[in-house]
Amino acid sequence: LQSSATVISDTELHCEAPPAASAGRYAFDVFANGYSGVASDADSVFSSFTYFNPSTISSVSPAFGSSVGGTRLLLEGDGFDVNDKVYCHFEGNSAGISLRESVLADVSSSSALTCTTPAVTLSSLPVFYTELTLRDTAGSVISGPLRPTFSFRRPLV
């Protein structure tokens, strides 16, 4: 597999990873003017790139919950790995209310995970809609945004 690189500075290159046949860790090397810049060793985190199978979400339930948080969400789909740390990331901005929060998900199988919603202060809004994505430990989106979005509602008094 080959890819071109864009020189950003004396110490930084940007490369686009080409498609791989399957998930897994692949060794890479950087060549410039016929010289190698990195030892090709798939066991080294500094000279390897890991491809993951994509995760997909087919359903989220329930579709709404209380603004005080604590609603347990069930996300069903495909491609989850019980060995991965996955986060449910809630993001929204409306009428001066802003939410950007990630909570650790519990991956119970390759087709289901659960997470608990955070709290959000609604002030004058009766409903607050958020975009829900799944992210890895580095904060990279691994699935989503999910449609329909999850919405927070004022608790009944």
MIVO-572884 format. One record per residue (C-alpha): residue number from 0; residue in three letters; chain; x, y, z. Coordinates in Angstrom, 1 decimal, decimal comma. Layout:
+--------+------+--------+--------+--------+--------+
: midren : gupa : nudren :      x :      y :      z :
+--------+------+--------+--------+--------+--------+
:    NUM :  ALA :      A :      X :      Y :      Z :
...
+--------+------+--------+--------+--------+--------+
//
This chain:
+--------+------+--------+--------+--------+--------+
: midren : gupa : nudren :      x :      y :      z :
+--------+------+--------+--------+--------+--------+
:      0 :  LEU :      A :    0,0 :    0,0 :    0,0 :
:      1 :  GLN :      A :    1,3 :    3,5 :   -0,8 :
:      2 :  SER :      A :    0,2 :    7,0 :   -0,1 :
:      3 :  SER :      A :    1,5 :   10,4 :   -0,8 :
:      4 :  ALA :      A :    2,6 :   12,8 :    2,0 :
:      5 :  THR :      A :    2,2 :   16,5 :    2,6 :
:      6 :  VAL :      A :    5,1 :   18,2 :    4,3 :
:      7 :  ILE :      A :    3,8 :   20,4 :    7,1 :
:      8 :  SER :      A :    7,1 :   21,3 :    8,7 :
:      9 :  ASP :      A :   10,6 :   20,0 :    9,3 :
:     10 :  THR :      A :    9,2 :   17,6 :   11,9 :
:     11 :  GLU :      A :    5,7 :   16,8 :   10,6 :
:     12 :  LEU :      A :    4,1 :   15,0 :    7,6 :
:     13 :  HIS :      A :    0,4 :   14,4 :    6,9 :
:     14 :  CYS :      A :   -0,4 :   11,1 :    5,1 :
:     15 :  GLU :      A :   -3,7 :    9,6 :    4,2 :
:     16 :  ALA :      A :   -4,0 :    6,0 :    5,1 :
:     17 :  PRO :      A :   -5,0 :    3,9 :    2,0 :
:     18 :  PRO :      A :   -7,8 :    1,3 :    2,3 :
:     19 :  ALA :      A :   -6,8 :   -2,0 :    3,9 :
:     20 :  ALA :      A :   -8,2 :   -5,5 :    3,1 :
:     21 :  SER :      A :   -9,0 :   -6,1 :    6,8 :
:     22 :  ALA :      A :   -8,8 :   -4,7 :   10,3 :
:     23 :  GLY :      A :   -5,5 :   -5,0 :   12,2 :
:     24 :  ARG :      A :   -2,1 :   -3,4 :   12,8 :
:     25 :  TYR :      A :    0,0 :   -2,7 :    9,7 :
:     26 :  ALA :      A :    3,7 :   -1,6 :    9,7 :
:     27 :  PHE :      A :    4,5 :    1,5 :    7,7 :
:     28 :  ASP :      A :    7,7 :    3,3 :    6,5 :
:     29 :  VAL :      A :    8,4 :    6,8 :    5,3 :
:     30 :  PHE :      A :   10,6 :    7,2 :    2,3 :
:     31 :  ALA :      A :   12,1 :   10,4 :    1,0 :
:     32 :  ASN :      A :   14,5 :   10,6 :   -1,8 :
:     33 :  GLY :      A :   15,0 :    6,8 :   -1,6 :
:     34 :  TYR :      A :   15,8 :    6,7 :    2,1 :
:     35 :  SER :      A :   13,7 :    5,1 :    4,8 :
:     36 :  GLY :      A :   12,8 :    7,3 :    7,8 :
:     37 :  VAL :      A :   11,0 :    4,7 :   10,1 :
:     38 :  ALA :      A :   11,8 :    1,1 :   10,9 :
:     39 :  SER :      A :    9,0 :   -1,2 :    9,6 :
:     40 :  ASP :      A :    8,0 :   -3,1 :   12,7 :
:     41 :  ALA :      A :    4,3 :   -3,9 :   13,1 :
:     42 :  ASP :      A :    4,8 :   -4,5 :   16,8 :
:     43 :  SER :      A :    6,0 :   -0,9 :   17,3 :
:     44 :  VAL :      A :    3,3 :    1,7 :   18,0 :
:     45 :  PHE :      A :    5,6 :    4,4 :   16,4 :
:     46 :  SER :      A :    5,9 :    2,6 :   13,0 :
:     47 :  SER :      A :    2,4 :    1,1 :   12,7 :
:     48 :  PHE :      A :   -1,1 :    2,1 :   11,9 :
:     49 :  THR :      A :   -4,2 :    0,2 :   13,2 :
:     50 :  TYR :      A :   -7,3 :   -0,2 :   11,1 :
:     51 :  PHE :      A :  -10,6 :   -0,9 :   12,9 :
:     52 :  ASN :      A :  -13,8 :   -2,4 :   11,6 :
:     53 :  PRO :      A :  -16,4 :    0,3 :   11,5 :
:     54 :  SER :      A :  -19,2 :    0,4 :   14,1 :
:     55 :  THR :      A :  -22,8 :    1,0 :   13,1 :
:     56 :  ILE :      A :  -25,8 :    2,0 :   15,2 :
:     57 :  SER :      A :  -29,2 :    0,8 :   14,2 :
:     58 :  SER :      A :  -31,2 :    1,9 :   17,3 :
:     59 :  VAL :      A :  -31,1 :    4,0 :   20,4 :
:     60 :  SER :      A :  -33,6 :    3,6 :   23,2 :
:     61 :  PRO :      A :  -35,1 :    5,4 :   24,8 :
:     62 :  ALA :      A :  -35,1 :    8,4 :   22,5 :
:     63 :  PHE :      A :  -35,4 :   11,0 :   25,3 :
:     64 :  GLY :      A :  -34,7 :   11,3 :   29,0 :
:     65 :  SER :      A :  -34,7 :   13,6 :   31,9 :
:     66 :  SER :      A :  -32,4 :   16,7 :   32,0 :
:     67 :  VAL :      A :  -31,2 :   15,6 :   35,5 :
:     68 :  GLY :      A :  -29,3 :   12,8 :   33,7 :
:     69 :  GLY :      A :  -29,0 :    9,2 :   34,7 :
:     70 :  THR :      A :  -31,1 :    7,8 :   31,8 :
:     71 :  ARG :      A :  -29,6 :    4,4 :   30,8 :
:     72 :  LEU :      A :  -29,4 :    4,2 :   27,0 :
:     73 :  LEU :      A :  -29,2 :    1,0 :   25,0 :
:     74 :  LEU :      A :  -27,5 :    1,3 :   21,6 :
:     75 :  GLU :      A :  -27,8 :   -1,6 :   19,3 :
:     76 :  GLY :      A :  -25,9 :   -2,1 :   16,1 :
:     77 :  ASP :      A :  -22,8 :   -4,0 :   14,8 :
:     78 :  GLY :      A :  -19,0 :   -3,9 :   15,0 :
:     79 :  PHE :      A :  -18,5 :   -3,2 :   18,7 :
:     80 :  ASP :      A :  -15,5 :   -4,7 :   20,4 :
:     81 :  VAL :      A :  -15,9 :   -5,7 :   24,1 :
:     82 :  ASN :      A :  -12,1 :   -5,0 :   24,6 :
:     83 :  ASP :      A :  -12,4 :   -1,4 :   23,4 :
:     84 :  LYS :      A :  -13,0 :    1,7 :   25,5 :
:     85 :  VAL :      A :  -15,9 :    3,4 :   23,9 :
:     86 :  TYR :      A :  -17,6 :    6,7 :   24,9 :
:     87 :  CYS :      A :  -21,0 :    8,1 :   24,2 :
:     88 :  HIS :      A :  -20,5 :   11,7 :   23,3 :
:     89 :  PHE :      A :  -23,4 :   14,2 :   23,7 :
:     90 :  GLU :      A :  -23,1 :   17,5 :   21,9 :
:     91 :  GLY :      A :  -25,6 :   20,3 :   21,4 :
:     92 :  ASN :      A :  -25,9 :   24,1 :   21,4 :
:     93 :  SER :      A :  -29,3 :   25,9 :   21,5 :
:     94 :  ALA :      A :  -30,6 :   29,1 :   23,0 :
:     95 :  GLY :      A :  -27,5 :   29,7 :   25,1 :
:     96 :  ILE :      A :  -27,4 :   26,1 :   26,4 :
:     97 :  SER :      A :  -24,3 :   24,1 :   25,5 :
:     98 :  LEU :      A :  -23,4 :   20,5 :   26,1 :
:     99 :  ARG :      A :  -20,2 :   18,7 :   25,2 :
:    100 :  GLU :      A :  -19,7 :   15,6 :   27,3 :
:    101 :  SER :      A :  -18,5 :   12,1 :   26,9 :
:    102 :  VAL :      A :  -19,4 :    9,2 :   29,2 :
:    103 :  LEU :      A :  -17,8 :    5,7 :   29,2 :
:    104 :  ALA :      A :  -20,0 :    3,1 :   27,6 :
:    105 :  ASP :      A :  -20,4 :   -0,5 :   28,7 :
:    106 :  VAL :      A :  -19,8 :   -2,7 :   25,6 :
:    107 :  SER :      A :  -21,7 :   -5,9 :   26,4 :
:    108 :  SER :      A :  -21,4 :   -7,6 :   23,0 :
:    109 :  SER :      A :  -20,5 :   -7,0 :   19,4 :
:    110 :  SER :      A :  -24,1 :   -5,7 :   18,9 :
:    111 :  ALA :      A :  -25,0 :   -3,8 :   22,1 :
:    112 :  LEU :      A :  -23,7 :   -1,2 :   24,4 :
:    113 :  THR :      A :  -25,1 :    0,9 :   27,2 :
:    114 :  CYS :      A :  -24,3 :    4,4 :   28,6 :
:    115 :  THR :      A :  -25,8 :    6,7 :   31,1 :
:    116 :  THR :      A :  -26,7 :   10,3 :   30,1 :
:    117 :  PRO :      A :  -25,1 :   13,3 :   31,8 :
:    118 :  ALA :      A :  -27,2 :   16,1 :   33,3 :
:    119 :  VAL :      A :  -27,9 :   19,3 :   31,4 :
:    120 :  THR :      A :  -29,4 :   22,6 :   32,7 :
:    121 :  LEU :      A :  -32,3 :   23,5 :   30,4 :
:    122 :  SER :      A :  -33,1 :   27,0 :   31,8 :
:    123 :  SER :      A :  -36,1 :   28,1 :   29,7 :
:    124 :  LEU :      A :  -36,1 :   25,3 :   27,1 :
:    125 :  PRO :      A :  -38,6 :   22,5 :   27,5 :
:    126 :  VAL :      A :  -36,6 :   20,1 :   25,3 :
:    127 :  PHE :      A :  -32,8 :   20,1 :   24,3 :
:    128 :  TYR :      A :  -31,7 :   18,1 :   21,3 :
:    129 :  THR :      A :  -28,2 :   16,7 :   21,1 :
:    130 :  GLU :      A :  -26,1 :   14,9 :   18,6 :
:    131 :  LEU :      A :  -24,9 :   11,5 :   19,8 :
:    132 :  THR :      A :  -21,7 :   10,0 :   18,5 :
:    133 :  LEU :      A :  -19,5 :    7,1 :   19,7 :
:    134 :  ARG :      A :  -15,8 :    8,0 :   20,3 :
:    135 :  ASP :      A :  -12,6 :    6,2 :   21,2 :
:    136 :  THR :      A :  -10,2 :    7,1 :   24,0 :
:    137 :  ALA :      A :   -8,5 :    9,7 :   21,7 :
:    138 :  GLY :      A :  -11,9 :   11,4 :   21,1 :
:    139 :  SER :      A :  -12,1 :   10,3 :   17,5 :
:    140 :  VAL :      A :  -15,6 :    9,6 :   16,1 :
:    141 :  ILE :      A :  -16,0 :    5,9 :   15,5 :
:    142 :  SER :      A :  -19,8 :    5,9 :   14,7 :
:    143 :  GLY :      A :  -22,4 :    8,6 :   14,3 :
:    144 :  PRO :      A :  -23,7 :   11,1 :   14,5 :
:    145 :  LEU :      A :  -26,8 :    9,1 :   15,2 :
:    146 :  ARG :      A :  -30,2 :    9,9 :   13,8 :
:    147 :  PRO :      A :  -32,6 :   10,5 :   15,4 :
:    148 :  THR :      A :  -30,7 :   12,4 :   18,1 :
:    149 :  PHE :      A :  -31,2 :   11,9 :   21,8 :
:    150 :  SER :      A :  -33,3 :   14,7 :   23,5 :
:    151 :  PHE :      A :  -33,3 :   15,9 :   27,1 :
:    152 :  ARG :      A :  -36,6 :   16,9 :   28,6 :
:    153 :  ARG :      A :  -37,5 :   18,7 :   31,8 :
:    154 :  PRO :      A :  -38,5 :   16,3 :   34,6 :
:    155 :  LEU :      A :  -42,2 :   16,2 :   35,5 :
:    156 :  VAL :      A :  -43,0 :   18,0 :   38,8 :
+--------+------+--------+--------+--------+--------+
//
